[in-house]
Amino acid sequence: MPKIAKVLTAVEVNRIKDTGWHAVGGVAGLLLQVREPSQEGAMPARSWLLRVRVGNTRHPIGLGSYPQVSLAEAREQAKGLVMEAKQGVNLKVKKDERRSALLAAQARSKTFEECAKTYIEAKGVEHTNDKHRKQWVTTLETYAYPILGKRLVADITRADVLRVLNQPADPKKPDAGTFWLVKNETANRVLGRIKTVLDYAKTSEYRSGDNPAEWTGNLKNILPAPNKVAKVNHQPAVPYALVGDFMSKLRLNESISAKALQFLVMTGVRSGSVRAAEWSEINLEEKLWVIPPEHTKTKHEHRVPLPPQAITLLKSLPKLADTTKIFPSTRGSELSDMALSQLMRGMQERGELPVKAVPHGFRSTFRDWAAECTSYPDEIRKAASGHTVGDAVHQAYQRTDLLEKRRKLMNDWAKFLDLPSAQDAHSGTGPASVGTVTPIRRRKA
């Protein structure tokens, strides 16, 4: 016969400190497990365990920690489980089912805000820059969290998404129109971010079913299409007919911001790439600027042929010992996004720039000039701006980035920038004619 354990009292159980398994009696198989403390000087870790036979094997069933679960409570739980086991209940399977049900319940309790924050944290490294990451957070905090934030992600429906999109664009002016109609560009981005969060929630098994933020076959049947309501606000740009005068005035400014803006205009790249540019990216002998993936919006390396004017500009710049930046701020770090914008704003206020424009607009200035005043093929003009050329099939067969053909285009652009605006921008109709533009003679009054 198996040995019957002595029935211990609560006081006797409390005195047990030796590591190991200790039978406490009262219910066959009920044990107090004592483990070494995790830290020196701490109390040993103690917990209840019921060893119960399932088929031909004994399985341990945890009943909780001691003294959080008292001796009396442990015996009561153990008696009930032993009765179930005698009736043929597989306690191990039952425990696993309870655990699965608990995990499922916890998953279903995830709110939209919790999922969004987890997603942003997990995928934040994929954002092109910190500004993009902050826009994600700000737009969700402003437009989505007040409506969806505390909602269980498993319960969010199409009606909830529509509440976000149809909320007043201006809470102080509820009659001014809905978010979707008045601020469509922002609303469309918010919709995309809600969809992404809900896709993440489904992948993480926090919800099931279709995504209520899906546009095709869903919201498309309810809301007007973005291109029907959105007003496309292009970045204001300097017309190419005025860019010569602008450059002549800009060259009178010796600030590092002015030098950076000159370089931006000559190369036709994005402001972020110029502000982040480092000397290690420049090859003066080959007249080449190799922008690494981390300094581009597309996250692909972009080679920029440098015209002679750009080389002259770079050679005139000092190389400071405490920074690797070509156009550093006064602290040696990257110039801020506002530095170039403020420079142009100041030129507008002083009358040196007769039109409203921003640094990013010079990409449009360059593209308009290349399209209207040269005969370079479209693929060369697009490649010069760092855009993808052609479809996937075209890209698979064309492995070159057309560098030398782009070099001719950029050299012609630099020559054009040296021309005063009084000259006729349309006189040059081909790549070779840019340097022979003839002036328009004004009629005498």
C-alpha positions as CSV (number, residue, x, y, z in Angstrom):
1,M,0.0,0.0,0.0
2,P,1.2,3.5,-0.8
3,K,2.4,5.5,2.2
4,I,-0.2,7.9,3.5
5,A,1.2,11.3,4.2
6,K,0.8,12.9,7.6
7,V,-1.9,15.6,7.6
8,L,0.0,18.8,8.4
9,T,-1.4,21.9,10.1
10,A,-1.2,25.4,8.6
11,V,1.5,26.2,11.2
12,E,3.6,23.2,10.2
13,V,3.3,24.0,6.6
14,N,4.5,27.6,7.2
15,R,7.6,26.2,8.9
16,I,8.7,24.3,5.8
17,K,11.8,26.0,4.3
18,D,13.9,23.2,2.9
19,T,13.9,23.0,-0.9
20,G,12.2,20.1,-2.5
21,W,8.7,18.5,-2.6
22,H,6.8,18.1,0.7
23,A,3.6,16.1,1.1
24,V,1.1,18.0,3.3
25,G,-1.6,15.2,3.6
26,G,-5.3,15.6,3.5
27,V,-5.4,14.9,-0.3
28,A,-3.3,12.2,-2.0
29,G,-0.7,13.8,-4.3
30,L,-0.9,17.4,-2.8
31,L,2.6,18.8,-2.4
32,L,4.3,22.0,-1.4
33,Q,7.2,22.8,-3.7
34,V,10.0,24.9,-2.3
35,R,12.6,26.4,-4.6
36,E,15.8,28.3,-4.0
37,P,15.3,32.1,-3.7
38,S,16.0,34.1,-6.8
39,Q,18.1,36.6,-4.8
40,E,20.4,36.1,-1.8
41,G,18.7,36.8,1.5
42,A,15.2,36.4,0.0
43,M,12.5,33.9,1.1
44,P,12.4,30.6,-0.7
45,A,9.7,30.4,-3.5
46,R,6.9,28.1,-2.4
47,S,3.9,26.9,-4.5
48,W,1.2,24.2,-4.5
49,L,1.3,21.2,-6.8
50,L,-1.1,18.3,-7.2
51,R,0.3,15.2,-8.8
52,V,-2.7,13.4,-10.3
53,R,-2.8,10.3,-12.5
54,V,-4.0,10.8,-16.1
55,G,-4.1,7.4,-17.7
56,N,-0.9,5.6,-16.8
57,T,1.0,8.8,-16.1
58,R,1.1,11.2,-13.2
59,H,0.9,14.8,-14.2
60,P,1.6,17.9,-12.1
61,I,-1.1,20.5,-11.8
62,G,-0.2,23.9,-10.4
63,L,-2.6,25.3,-7.8
64,G,-0.9,28.7,-7.1
65,S,1.7,30.2,-4.9
66,Y,1.9,29.9,-1.1
67,P,0.9,31.7,1.0
68,Q,-1.3,33.6,-1.5
69,V,-3.2,30.3,-1.7
70,S,-3.6,28.9,1.8
71,L,-3.4,25.3,2.9
72,A,-7.2,25.0,3.2
73,E,-7.7,26.5,-0.2
74,A,-5.1,24.2,-1.8
75,R,-6.8,21.2,-0.2
76,E,-10.2,22.3,-1.4
77,Q,-9.0,22.8,-5.0
78,A,-7.1,19.4,-4.9
79,K,-10.2,17.5,-3.7
80,G,-12.3,18.9,-6.6
81,L,-9.6,18.0,-9.2
82,V,-9.2,14.5,-7.8
83,M,-13.0,14.0,-8.1
84,E,-12.9,15.1,-11.7
85,A,-10.0,12.8,-12.5
86,K,-11.9,9.9,-11.0
87,Q,-14.8,10.7,-13.3
88,G,-12.5,10.5,-16.4
89,V,-11.7,14.2,-16.9
90,N,-8.2,14.7,-18.4
91,L,-7.0,17.5,-16.1
92,K,-4.0,18.3,-18.2
93,V,-6.1,18.9,-21.3
94,K,-8.6,20.9,-19.2
95,K,-5.7,23.1,-17.9
96,D,-4.4,23.7,-21.4
97,E,-7.9,24.6,-22.6
98,R,-8.3,27.1,-19.8
99,R,-4.9,28.6,-20.6
100,S,-5.8,28.9,-24.3
101,A,-9.1,30.5,-23.4
102,L,-7.3,33.0,-21.1
103,L,-4.8,34.0,-23.7
104,A,-7.7,34.4,-26.3
105,A,-9.6,36.5,-23.8
106,Q,-6.5,38.7,-23.2
107,A,-6.0,39.1,-27.0
108,R,-9.6,40.1,-27.4
109,S,-9.1,42.8,-24.7
110,K,-6.5,44.7,-26.8
111,T,-7.6,48.2,-27.6
112,F,-6.9,50.0,-30.9
113,E,-4.5,52.4,-29.2
114,E,-2.5,49.6,-27.6
115,C,-2.2,47.8,-31.0
116,A,-1.3,51.1,-32.7
117,K,1.5,51.9,-30.2
118,T,2.8,48.3,-30.4
119,Y,2.9,48.4,-34.2
120,I,4.6,51.8,-34.3
121,E,7.2,50.6,-31.9
122,A,7.8,47.4,-33.8
123,K,7.9,48.9,-37.3
124,G,9.3,52.4,-36.5
125,V,12.7,51.6,-38.0
126,E,11.0,51.3,-41.4
127,H,9.8,54.9,-41.4
128,T,11.9,57.1,-43.7
129,N,12.7,59.6,-41.0
130,D,11.7,60.7,-37.5
131,K,9.3,63.3,-39.0
132,H,7.3,60.5,-40.7
133,R,7.2,58.5,-37.5
134,K,5.9,61.6,-35.5
135,Q,3.3,62.2,-38.2
136,W,2.0,58.7,-37.6
137,V,1.6,59.3,-33.9
138,T,0.2,62.8,-34.2
139,T,-2.5,62.0,-36.7
140,L,-3.7,59.0,-34.8
141,E,-3.7,60.9,-31.6
142,T,-5.6,63.8,-33.2
143,Y,-8.2,62.0,-35.3
144,A,-8.3,58.2,-34.5
145,Y,-7.7,57.7,-30.7
146,P,-10.6,60.0,-29.5
147,I,-13.0,57.7,-31.4
148,L,-11.2,54.3,-31.7
149,G,-8.5,54.5,-29.0
150,K,-10.4,52.7,-26.2
151,R,-12.4,50.4,-28.4
152,L,-11.4,46.7,-28.4
153,V,-9.6,46.1,-31.6
154,A,-11.7,42.9,-32.1
155,D,-14.9,44.9,-32.0
156,I,-14.1,47.8,-34.5
157,T,-16.5,47.9,-37.4
158,R,-17.0,49.9,-40.6
159,A,-19.3,52.2,-38.7
160,D,-16.5,53.1,-36.3
161,V,-14.1,53.8,-39.1
162,L,-16.7,56.1,-40.8
163,R,-17.1,57.9,-37.5
164,V,-13.5,58.9,-37.7
165,L,-13.7,60.0,-41.4
166,N,-17.0,61.8,-40.9
167,Q,-16.1,63.7,-37.8
168,P,-16.1,67.5,-38.1
169,A,-13.0,68.8,-39.8
170,D,-13.0,71.6,-37.2
171,P,-14.6,70.7,-33.8
172,K,-15.2,74.4,-33.2
173,K,-17.1,74.7,-36.5
174,P,-19.2,71.5,-36.8
175,D,-20.9,72.9,-39.9
176,A,-17.7,73.5,-41.8
177,G,-17.7,70.0,-43.3
178,T,-16.4,66.6,-42.5
179,F,-12.8,65.5,-42.0
180,W,-13.0,63.4,-45.2
181,L,-14.3,66.2,-47.4
182,V,-12.4,69.2,-46.0
183,K,-9.0,67.6,-45.1
184,N,-9.0,64.8,-47.5
185,E,-5.3,64.3,-47.9
186,T,-4.8,64.0,-44.2
187,A,-8.0,61.9,-43.8
188,N,-6.8,59.5,-46.5
189,R,-3.5,59.0,-44.7
190,V,-5.3,58.4,-41.4
191,L,-7.5,55.8,-43.1
192,G,-4.4,54.1,-44.4
193,R,-2.9,54.1,-40.9
194,I,-6.0,52.7,-39.3
195,K,-6.1,49.9,-42.0
196,T,-2.4,49.1,-41.3
197,V,-3.1,48.8,-37.5
198,L,-6.1,46.6,-38.1
199,D,-4.1,44.4,-40.5
200,Y,-1.5,44.1,-37.8
201,A,-4.1,43.2,-35.2
202,K,-5.5,40.4,-37.5
203,T,-2.0,39.0,-38.1
204,S,-1.4,39.0,-34.4
205,E,-4.8,37.2,-33.9
206,Y,-6.3,40.0,-31.9
207,R,-9.2,40.2,-34.4
208,S,-10.7,38.2,-37.2
209,G,-12.7,38.9,-40.4
210,D,-12.4,41.6,-43.1
211,N,-10.6,44.9,-42.4
212,P,-13.3,47.6,-42.0
213,A,-10.9,50.2,-43.1
214,E,-10.4,48.6,-46.6
215,W,-11.2,51.0,-49.4
216,T,-11.8,48.7,-52.4
217,G,-15.1,46.9,-52.2
218,N,-15.9,48.5,-48.9
219,L,-15.6,52.3,-48.1
220,K,-15.3,53.0,-51.8
221,N,-19.0,52.2,-52.1
222,I,-19.8,54.8,-49.4
223,L,-17.4,57.7,-49.6
224,P,-16.5,59.9,-52.5
225,A,-13.1,59.0,-54.1
226,P,-10.1,61.1,-52.8
227,N,-9.3,62.4,-56.2
228,K,-12.9,63.8,-56.5
229,V,-12.7,65.8,-53.3
230,A,-9.0,66.5,-52.7
231,K,-7.5,69.7,-53.8
232,V,-4.0,69.0,-55.0
233,N,-1.7,71.5,-53.4
234,H,1.6,71.4,-55.2
235,Q,4.7,72.8,-53.4
236,P,5.0,76.4,-54.6
237,A,8.0,76.7,-56.9
238,V,10.1,79.4,-58.6
239,P,9.2,79.5,-62.3
240,Y,12.2,78.4,-64.3
241,A,12.1,81.7,-66.2
242,L,13.0,83.5,-62.8
243,V,15.5,81.0,-61.4
244,G,18.5,82.7,-63.0
245,D,17.8,86.0,-61.1
246,F,17.1,84.0,-57.9
247,M,20.4,82.2,-58.1
248,S,22.3,85.5,-58.7
249,K,20.8,87.0,-55.5
250,L,21.3,83.8,-53.6
251,R,25.0,83.7,-54.4
252,L,25.4,87.1,-52.6
253,N,24.5,85.3,-49.3
254,E,27.6,83.6,-47.8
255,S,25.7,81.7,-45.1
256,I,25.9,77.9,-45.0
257,S,22.1,77.7,-45.5
258,A,22.5,79.7,-48.8
259,K,25.3,77.4,-49.9
260,A,23.1,74.4,-49.2
261,L,20.2,75.9,-51.1
262,Q,22.5,76.6,-54.1
263,F,23.6,72.9,-54.0
264,L,20.0,71.8,-53.8
265,V,18.9,73.8,-56.8
266,M,21.9,72.6,-58.9
267,T,21.4,68.9,-58.1
268,G,17.6,68.7,-58.1
269,V,17.5,66.4,-55.1
270,R,15.4,66.5,-52.0
271,S,16.2,68.9,-49.1
272,G,16.7,66.0,-46.7
273,S,19.5,64.5,-48.8
274,V,21.3,67.8,-49.0
275,R,21.1,68.6,-45.3
276,A,22.3,65.1,-44.4
277,A,25.1,65.0,-47.0
278,E,28.6,64.1,-45.8
279,W,32.0,64.6,-47.3
280,S,32.5,60.9,-47.6
281,E,29.7,60.8,-50.2
282,I,31.5,63.2,-52.6
283,N,34.1,62.1,-55.2
284,L,35.5,65.4,-56.5
285,E,37.7,63.7,-59.2
286,E,34.8,61.8,-60.7
287,K,32.4,64.8,-60.1
288,L,30.0,62.4,-58.4
289,W,27.8,62.5,-55.3
290,V,26.7,59.0,-54.1
291,I,23.8,59.4,-51.8
292,P,23.5,56.4,-49.5
293,P,20.1,54.7,-49.0
294,E,19.7,56.1,-45.4
295,H,19.8,59.6,-46.8
296,T,17.2,59.1,-49.5
297,K,13.4,59.0,-49.3
298,T,13.3,55.8,-51.4
299,K,15.9,54.0,-49.3
300,H,17.9,53.3,-52.5
301,E,21.3,54.6,-53.4
302,H,21.2,57.5,-55.8
303,R,24.2,58.7,-57.8
304,V,24.1,62.4,-58.7
305,P,26.5,63.7,-61.4
306,L,27.9,67.1,-60.3
307,P,28.2,69.9,-62.8
308,P,31.4,72.1,-62.6
309,Q,29.5,74.8,-60.7
310,A,28.6,72.4,-58.0
311,I,32.3,71.2,-57.7
312,T,33.4,74.9,-57.4
313,L,30.8,75.4,-54.6
314,L,32.0,72.3,-52.7
315,K,35.7,73.3,-53.0
316,S,34.9,76.7,-51.5
317,L,33.4,75.2,-48.4
318,P,35.5,74.6,-45.2
319,K,35.9,71.1,-43.8
320,L,35.3,71.4,-40.1
321,A,37.1,69.1,-37.8
322,D,34.2,68.4,-35.5
323,T,31.7,67.3,-38.1
324,T,31.4,65.1,-41.2
325,K,28.5,67.2,-42.7
326,I,29.0,69.3,-45.8
327,F,26.4,71.8,-44.7
328,P,26.5,71.7,-40.9
329,S,24.5,73.8,-38.5
330,T,26.3,76.1,-36.0
331,R,26.5,73.1,-33.7
332,G,28.0,70.9,-36.3
333,S,24.9,68.8,-36.7
334,E,22.5,68.5,-39.6
335,L,20.8,71.7,-40.7
336,S,17.2,71.8,-39.7
337,D,14.3,71.4,-42.1
338,M,13.3,75.1,-41.5
339,A,16.8,76.6,-42.2
340,L,16.3,76.6,-46.0
341,S,12.6,77.6,-45.8
342,Q,13.4,80.6,-43.5
343,L,16.1,81.7,-45.9
344,M,13.7,81.7,-48.8
345,R,11.0,83.4,-46.7
346,G,13.5,86.2,-45.9
347,M,14.3,86.7,-49.6
348,Q,10.6,87.0,-50.3
349,E,10.1,89.6,-47.5
350,R,13.1,91.6,-48.9
351,G,11.7,91.5,-52.4
352,E,14.6,89.4,-53.7
353,L,12.1,86.6,-54.7
354,P,8.9,87.9,-56.3
355,V,6.9,84.7,-55.9
356,K,6.0,82.4,-53.0
357,A,8.1,79.3,-53.1
358,V,9.7,76.6,-50.9
359,P,12.9,74.6,-51.2
360,H,11.2,71.4,-52.3
361,G,9.6,73.4,-55.2
362,F,12.9,73.5,-57.0
363,R,12.4,69.9,-58.0
364,S,9.4,71.1,-60.0
365,T,11.4,74.0,-61.3
366,F,14.0,71.6,-62.7
367,R,11.4,69.1,-64.1
368,D,9.5,71.9,-65.8
369,W,12.6,73.3,-67.4
370,A,13.8,69.9,-68.5
371,A,10.4,69.1,-70.0
372,E,9.8,72.4,-71.8
373,C,13.3,73.6,-72.7
374,T,15.2,70.4,-73.6
375,S,14.8,67.3,-75.7
376,Y,16.1,64.8,-73.2
377,P,13.9,61.6,-73.0
378,D,11.5,61.3,-70.1
379,E,13.4,58.4,-68.6
380,I,16.5,60.5,-68.2
381,R,14.6,63.4,-66.7
382,K,12.9,61.1,-64.2
383,A,16.1,59.4,-63.3
384,A,17.7,62.7,-62.6
385,S,15.1,63.4,-60.0
386,G,15.7,60.0,-58.4
387,H,12.3,58.6,-59.5
388,T,11.8,55.0,-60.5
389,V,11.8,54.6,-64.3
390,G,9.3,52.2,-66.0
391,D,7.4,49.2,-64.7
392,A,8.9,46.2,-62.9
393,V,9.7,44.4,-66.2
394,H,11.5,47.5,-67.6
395,Q,13.5,47.8,-64.3
396,A,14.4,44.2,-64.4
397,Y,16.1,44.5,-67.9
398,Q,17.5,48.1,-67.5
399,R,20.2,47.8,-64.8
400,T,21.9,51.2,-65.6
401,D,21.0,54.5,-63.9
402,L,21.8,56.4,-67.1
403,L,24.5,58.4,-65.2
404,E,26.5,59.8,-68.1
405,K,23.3,60.9,-70.0
406,R,22.1,62.5,-66.8
407,R,25.5,64.2,-66.4
408,K,24.8,66.1,-69.7
409,L,21.4,67.1,-68.5
410,M,22.7,68.4,-65.2
411,N,25.5,70.3,-66.8
412,D,23.0,72.0,-69.1
413,W,20.8,72.8,-66.1
414,A,23.8,74.4,-64.3
415,K,24.5,76.5,-67.3
416,F,20.9,77.6,-67.4
417,L,21.0,78.7,-63.8
418,D,23.9,81.0,-64.6
419,L,21.7,82.9,-67.2
420,P,19.9,86.1,-66.1
421,S,16.1,85.8,-66.1
422,A,15.8,88.5,-68.8
423,Q,16.9,85.9,-71.3
424,D,14.4,83.7,-73.0
425,A,14.2,80.4,-71.3
426,H,12.4,78.9,-74.4
427,S,15.3,79.7,-76.7
428,G,17.0,76.5,-75.9
429,T,15.0,73.6,-77.4
430,G,17.6,70.9,-77.0
431,P,20.4,69.8,-74.7
432,A,23.1,71.5,-76.7
433,S,21.4,74.9,-77.1
434,V,21.2,75.9,-73.5
435,G,24.5,77.7,-73.6
436,T,23.5,79.8,-76.7
437,V,20.2,81.3,-75.4
438,T,19.6,84.7,-76.9
439,P,18.1,87.6,-74.9
440,I,14.7,89.1,-75.7
441,R,15.2,92.8,-76.5
442,R,12.7,95.1,-74.9
443,R,10.9,97.5,-77.1
444,K,11.6,101.2,-76.5
445,A,8.8,103.1,-74.9
